[in-house]
Amino acid sequence: MPETIIYIDAANIILSAQNLDFDLDIFKLIQHLKDSFRSAHIVYFTGNFKSKQEEFLALEQMEVEMVYKEIYNEHNKSKANCDVEISHRMTSDLLLGTAEKIVLLSGDGDFACLCDFAQSKDITIKVMAFDPVSCSRVIKRRQFAKVSYLVELGALITKEKPPAGT
């Protein structure tokens, strides 16, 4: 049965938030997505970072499907480029007819061709980039893709600050 499928490019969203010193709460974001897109299937693409195992387990308990990629080091930074995995999964879901609507959380212009492919299959696609600066012009130019920005959600997806003096 076709459903809304949400694909999260974790590296793109998390790094974009960090670049703005935005204290993103991934759990609040997931809950917001669940509330906004009822009956959605959420797929979270990330590197298999050992330091994030508790977070990943908590996401799995929220019924988020986790897709892990091997980590490699580049310029003394740990990376896990998940673009191919996201592309493969989204293409497969489109060809199998499992998606009636797609929500892509990423501003990466490399996914513009996936927007084109979804549109060619008459599938509605919504792109949620973190902010206008981190969203590729290539994505913004896709007239059929609805683009919104997570930064506009503000406190809905921000970690709560501890009370002063604690």
C-alpha positions as protocol buffer text, in pm:
chain_id: "A"
residue {
  index: 1
  type: MET
  ca { x: 0 y: 0 z: 0 }
}
residue {
  index: 2
  type: PRO
  ca { x: 157 y: 334 z: -103 }
}
residue {
  index: 3
  type: GLU
  ca { x: 242 y: 574 z: 176 }
}
residue {
  index: 4
  type: THR
  ca { x: 440 y: 887 z: 253 }
}
residue {
  index: 5
  type: ILE
  ca { x: 805 y: 801 z: 288 }
}
residue {
  index: 6
  type: ILE
  ca { x: 1044 y: 1042 z: 459 }
}
residue {
  index: 7
  type: TYR
  ca { x: 1413 y: 1010 z: 374 }
}
residue {
  index: 8
  type: ILE
  ca { x: 1652 y: 1188 z: 612 }
}
residue {
  index: 9
  type: ASP
  ca { x: 2005 y: 1274 z: 499 }
}
residue {
  index: 10
  type: ALA
  ca { x: 2132 y: 1302 z: 858 }
}
residue {
  index: 11
  type: ALA
  ca { x: 2474 y: 1443 z: 771 }
}
residue {
  index: 12
  type: ASN
  ca { x: 2326 y: 1720 z: 557 }
}
residue {
  index: 13
  type: ILE
  ca { x: 2067 y: 1824 z: 815 }
}
residue {
  index: 14
  type: ILE
  ca { x: 2287 y: 1794 z: 1124 }
}
residue {
  index: 15
  type: LEU
  ca { x: 2589 y: 1971 z: 971 }
}
residue {
  index: 16
  type: SER
  ca { x: 2369 y: 2250 z: 835 }
}
residue {
  index: 17
  type: ALA
  ca { x: 2223 y: 2300 z: 1184 }
}
residue {
  index: 18
  type: GLN
  ca { x: 2570 y: 2302 z: 1340 }
}
residue {
  index: 19
  type: ASN
  ca { x: 2690 y: 2561 z: 1087 }
}
residue {
  index: 20
  type: LEU
  ca { x: 2418 y: 2794 z: 1218 }
}
residue {
  index: 21
  type: ASP
  ca { x: 2482 y: 2707 z: 1585 }
}
residue {
  index: 22
  type: PHE
  ca { x: 2128 y: 2568 z: 1590 }
}
residue {
  index: 23
  type: ASP
  ca { x: 2084 y: 2318 z: 1872 }
}
residue {
  index: 24
  type: LEU
  ca { x: 1882 y: 2063 z: 1676 }
}
residue {
  index: 25
  type: ASP
  ca { x: 1693 y: 1800 z: 1874 }
}
residue {
  index: 26
  type: ILE
  ca { x: 1664 y: 1509 z: 1632 }
}
residue {
  index: 27
  type: PHE
  ca { x: 1397 y: 1343 z: 1849 }
}
residue {
  index: 28
  type: LYS
  ca { x: 1175 y: 1651 z: 1839 }
}
residue {
  index: 29
  type: LEU
  ca { x: 1228 y: 1668 z: 1464 }
}
residue {
  index: 30
  type: ILE
  ca { x: 1124 y: 1304 z: 1422 }
}
residue {
  index: 31
  type: GLN
  ca { x: 814 y: 1360 z: 1637 }
}
residue {
  index: 32
  type: HIS
  ca { x: 726 y: 1670 z: 1434 }
}
residue {
  index: 33
  type: LEU
  ca { x: 756 y: 1467 z: 1113 }
}
residue {
  index: 34
  type: LYS
  ca { x: 536 y: 1191 z: 1256 }
}
residue {
  index: 35
  type: ASP
  ca { x: 274 y: 1446 z: 1363 }
}
residue {
  index: 36
  type: SER
  ca { x: 286 y: 1635 z: 1032 }
}
residue {
  index: 37
  type: PHE
  ca { x: 291 y: 1335 z: 798 }
}
residue {
  index: 38
  type: ARG
  ca { x: 62 y: 1082 z: 958 }
}
residue {
  index: 39
  type: SER
  ca { x: 119 y: 723 z: 847 }
}
residue {
  index: 40
  type: ALA
  ca { x: 465 y: 809 z: 724 }
}
residue {
  index: 41
  type: HIS
  ca { x: 757 y: 571 z: 705 }
}
residue {
  index: 42
  type: ILE
  ca { x: 1080 y: 745 z: 815 }
}
residue {
  index: 43
  type: VAL
  ca { x: 1417 y: 626 z: 686 }
}
residue {
  index: 44
  type: TYR
  ca { x: 1727 y: 778 z: 850 }
}
residue {
  index: 45
  type: PHE
  ca { x: 2058 y: 753 z: 664 }
}
residue {
  index: 46
  type: THR
  ca { x: 2374 y: 798 z: 871 }
}
residue {
  index: 47
  type: GLY
  ca { x: 2725 y: 679 z: 935 }
}
residue {
  index: 48
  type: ASN
  ca { x: 2762 y: 401 z: 1188 }
}
residue {
  index: 49
  type: PHE
  ca { x: 2919 y: 623 z: 1454 }
}
residue {
  index: 50
  type: LYS
  ca { x: 2995 y: 429 z: 1773 }
}
residue {
  index: 51
  type: SER
  ca { x: 2950 y: 747 z: 1981 }
}
residue {
  index: 52
  type: LYS
  ca { x: 2587 y: 775 z: 1862 }
}
residue {
  index: 53
  type: GLN
  ca { x: 2471 y: 418 z: 1936 }
}
residue {
  index: 54
  type: GLU
  ca { x: 2235 y: 523 z: 2217 }
}
residue {
  index: 55
  type: GLU
  ca { x: 2078 y: 789 z: 1995 }
}
residue {
  index: 56
  type: PHE
  ca { x: 2039 y: 541 z: 1711 }
}
residue {
  index: 57
  type: LEU
  ca { x: 1872 y: 286 z: 1942 }
}
residue {
  index: 58
  type: ALA
  ca { x: 1632 y: 554 z: 2066 }
}
residue {
  index: 59
  type: LEU
  ca { x: 1546 y: 642 z: 1704 }
}
residue {
  index: 60
  type: GLU
  ca { x: 1479 y: 275 z: 1629 }
}
residue {
  index: 61
  type: GLN
  ca { x: 1246 y: 267 z: 1930 }
}
residue {
  index: 62
  type: MET
  ca { x: 1058 y: 559 z: 1769 }
}
residue {
  index: 63
  type: GLU
  ca { x: 1004 y: 324 z: 1472 }
}
residue {
  index: 64
  type: VAL
  ca { x: 1256 y: 501 z: 1250 }
}
residue {
  index: 65
  type: GLU
  ca { x: 1424 y: 272 z: 999 }
}
residue {
  index: 66
  type: MET
  ca { x: 1800 y: 318 z: 1031 }
}
residue {
  index: 67
  type: VAL
  ca { x: 2032 y: 277 z: 732 }
}
residue {
  index: 68
  type: TYR
  ca { x: 2400 y: 282 z: 829 }
}
residue {
  index: 69
  type: LYS
  ca { x: 2701 y: 350 z: 614 }
}
residue {
  index: 70
  type: GLU
  ca { x: 3060 y: 265 z: 691 }
}
residue {
  index: 71
  type: ILE
  ca { x: 3262 y: 559 z: 820 }
}
residue {
  index: 72
  type: TYR
  ca { x: 3585 y: 678 z: 659 }
}
residue {
  index: 73
  type: ASN
  ca { x: 3829 y: 957 z: 742 }
}
residue {
  index: 74
  type: GLU
  ca { x: 3891 y: 1249 z: 512 }
}
residue {
  index: 75
  type: HIS
  ca { x: 4104 y: 1547 z: 615 }
}
residue {
  index: 76
  type: ASN
  ca { x: 4095 y: 1430 z: 979 }
}
residue {
  index: 77
  type: LYS
  ca { x: 3715 y: 1421 z: 978 }
}
residue {
  index: 78
  type: SER
  ca { x: 3495 y: 1115 z: 1006 }
}
residue {
  index: 79
  type: LYS
  ca { x: 3253 y: 1094 z: 716 }
}
residue {
  index: 80
  type: ALA
  ca { x: 2989 y: 863 z: 579 }
}
residue {
  index: 81
  type: ASN
  ca { x: 2852 y: 977 z: 245 }
}
residue {
  index: 82
  type: CYS
  ca { x: 2503 y: 828 z: 218 }
}
residue {
  index: 83
  type: ASP
  ca { x: 2393 y: 988 z: -111 }
}
residue {
  index: 84
  type: VAL
  ca { x: 2409 y: 665 z: -309 }
}
residue {
  index: 85
  type: GLU
  ca { x: 2215 y: 474 z: -45 }
}
residue {
  index: 86
  type: ILE
  ca { x: 1945 y: 744 z: -35 }
}
residue {
  index: 87
  type: SER
  ca { x: 1927 y: 750 z: -414 }
}
residue {
  index: 88
  type: HIS
  ca { x: 1909 y: 372 z: -441 }
}
residue {
  index: 89
  type: ARG
  ca { x: 1639 y: 341 z: -177 }
}
residue {
  index: 90
  type: MET
  ca { x: 1425 y: 624 z: -313 }
}
residue {
  index: 91
  type: THR
  ca { x: 1453 y: 493 z: -669 }
}
residue {
  index: 92
  type: SER
  ca { x: 1359 y: 143 z: -554 }
}
residue {
  index: 93
  type: ASP
  ca { x: 1059 y: 272 z: -360 }
}
residue {
  index: 94
  type: LEU
  ca { x: 945 y: 472 z: -663 }
}
residue {
  index: 95
  type: LEU
  ca { x: 981 y: 176 z: -900 }
}
residue {
  index: 96
  type: LEU
  ca { x: 804 y: -59 z: -658 }
}
residue {
  index: 97
  type: GLY
  ca { x: 518 y: 187 z: -613 }
}
residue {
  index: 98
  type: THR
  ca { x: 550 y: 196 z: -235 }
}
residue {
  index: 99
  type: ALA
  ca { x: 551 y: 577 z: -214 }
}
residue {
  index: 100
  type: GLU
  ca { x: 255 y: 800 z: -285 }
}
residue {
  index: 101
  type: LYS
  ca { x: 441 y: 1104 z: -151 }
}
residue {
  index: 102
  type: ILE
  ca { x: 808 y: 1164 z: -78 }
}
residue {
  index: 103
  type: VAL
  ca { x: 958 y: 1398 z: 177 }
}
residue {
  index: 104
  type: LEU
  ca { x: 1334 y: 1445 z: 145 }
}
residue {
  index: 105
  type: LEU
  ca { x: 1522 y: 1609 z: 429 }
}
residue {
  index: 106
  type: SER
  ca { x: 1831 y: 1738 z: 253 }
}
residue {
  index: 107
  type: GLY
  ca { x: 1935 y: 2045 z: 61 }
}
residue {
  index: 108
  type: ASP
  ca { x: 2189 y: 1854 z: -146 }
}
residue {
  index: 109
  type: GLY
  ca { x: 2162 y: 1940 z: -515 }
}
residue {
  index: 110
  type: ASP
  ca { x: 2275 y: 1589 z: -607 }
}
residue {
  index: 111
  type: PHE
  ca { x: 1918 y: 1480 z: -532 }
}
residue {
  index: 112
  type: ALA
  ca { x: 1762 y: 1706 z: -797 }
}
residue {
  index: 113
  type: CYS
  ca { x: 1753 y: 1416 z: -1044 }
}
residue {
  index: 114
  type: LEU
  ca { x: 1555 y: 1215 z: -786 }
}
residue {
  index: 115
  type: CYS
  ca { x: 1305 y: 1499 z: -767 }
}
residue {
  index: 116
  type: ASP
  ca { x: 1278 y: 1481 z: -1146 }
}
residue {
  index: 117
  type: PHE
  ca { x: 1230 y: 1104 z: -1136 }
}
residue {
  index: 118
  type: ALA
  ca { x: 961 y: 1124 z: -867 }
}
residue {
  index: 119
  type: GLN
  ca { x: 779 y: 1389 z: -1067 }
}
residue {
  index: 120
  type: SER
  ca { x: 796 y: 1173 z: -1380 }
}
residue {
  index: 121
  type: LYS
  ca { x: 616 y: 902 z: -1179 }
}
residue {
  index: 122
  type: ASP
  ca { x: 349 y: 1154 z: -1067 }
}
residue {
  index: 123
  type: ILE
  ca { x: 469 y: 1133 z: -708 }
}
residue {
  index: 124
  type: THR
  ca { x: 446 y: 1448 z: -498 }
}
residue {
  index: 125
  type: ILE
  ca { x: 784 y: 1545 z: -355 }
}
residue {
  index: 126
  type: LYS
  ca { x: 854 y: 1786 z: -74 }
}
residue {
  index: 127
  type: VAL
  ca { x: 1210 y: 1889 z: 7 }
}
residue {
  index: 128
  type: MET
  ca { x: 1292 y: 2008 z: 357 }
}
residue {
  index: 129
  type: ALA
  ca { x: 1635 y: 2166 z: 364 }
}
residue {
  index: 130
  type: PHE
  ca { x: 1769 y: 2300 z: 689 }
}
residue {
  index: 131
  type: ASP
  ca { x: 1782 y: 2662 z: 573 }
}
residue {
  index: 132
  type: PRO
  ca { x: 1790 y: 2859 z: 244 }
}
residue {
  index: 133
  type: VAL
  ca { x: 2170 y: 2886 z: 244 }
}
residue {
  index: 134
  type: SER
  ca { x: 2225 y: 2510 z: 280 }
}
residue {
  index: 135
  type: CYS
  ca { x: 1970 y: 2434 z: 8 }
}
residue {
  index: 136
  type: SER
  ca { x: 2117 y: 2399 z: -339 }
}
residue {
  index: 137
  type: ARG
  ca { x: 1993 y: 2634 z: -609 }
}
residue {
  index: 138
  type: VAL
  ca { x: 1940 y: 2325 z: -823 }
}
residue {
  index: 139
  type: ILE
  ca { x: 1678 y: 2203 z: -577 }
}
residue {
  index: 140
  type: LYS
  ca { x: 1519 y: 2546 z: -533 }
}
residue {
  index: 141
  type: ARG
  ca { x: 1473 y: 2575 z: -910 }
}
residue {
  index: 142
  type: ARG
  ca { x: 1261 y: 2260 z: -927 }
}
residue {
  index: 143
  type: GLN
  ca { x: 920 y: 2419 z: -965 }
}
residue {
  index: 144
  type: PHE
  ca { x: 729 y: 2101 z: -884 }
}
residue {
  index: 145
  type: ALA
  ca { x: 925 y: 2030 z: -566 }
}
residue {
  index: 146
  type: LYS
  ca { x: 789 y: 2207 z: -263 }
}
residue {
  index: 147
  type: VAL
  ca { x: 1082 y: 2335 z: -57 }
}
residue {
  index: 148
  type: SER
  ca { x: 1056 y: 2437 z: 308 }
}
residue {
  index: 149
  type: TYR
  ca { x: 1318 y: 2508 z: 573 }
}
residue {
  index: 150
  type: LEU
  ca { x: 1355 y: 2331 z: 906 }
}
residue {
  index: 151
  type: VAL
  ca { x: 1514 y: 2636 z: 1069 }
}
residue {
  index: 152
  type: GLU
  ca { x: 1171 y: 2802 z: 1048 }
}
residue {
  index: 153
  type: LEU
  ca { x: 1036 y: 2543 z: 1294 }
}
residue {
  index: 154
  type: GLY
  ca { x: 1252 y: 2702 z: 1566 }
}
residue {
  index: 155
  type: ALA
  ca { x: 1161 y: 2585 z: 1916 }
}
residue {
  index: 156
  type: LEU
  ca { x: 964 y: 2288 z: 1781 }
}
residue {
  index: 157
  type: ILE
  ca { x: 1292 y: 2114 z: 1696 }
}
residue {
  index: 158
  type: THR
  ca { x: 1539 y: 2281 z: 1935 }
}
residue {
  index: 159
  type: LYS
  ca { x: 1685 y: 2118 z: 2245 }
}
residue {
  index: 160
  type: GLU
  ca { x: 1555 y: 2265 z: 2567 }
}
residue {
  index: 161
  type: LYS
  ca { x: 1806 y: 2475 z: 2756 }
}
residue {
  index: 162
  type: PRO
  ca { x: 1864 y: 2380 z: 3120 }
}
residue {
  index: 163
  type: PRO
  ca { x: 1740 y: 2635 z: 3374 }
}
residue {
  index: 164
  type: ALA
  ca { x: 1988 y: 2912 z: 3454 }
}
residue {
  index: 165
  type: GLY
  ca { x: 2226 y: 2830 z: 3737 }
}
residue {
  index: 166
  type: THR
  ca { x: 2224 y: 2452 z: 3684 }
}
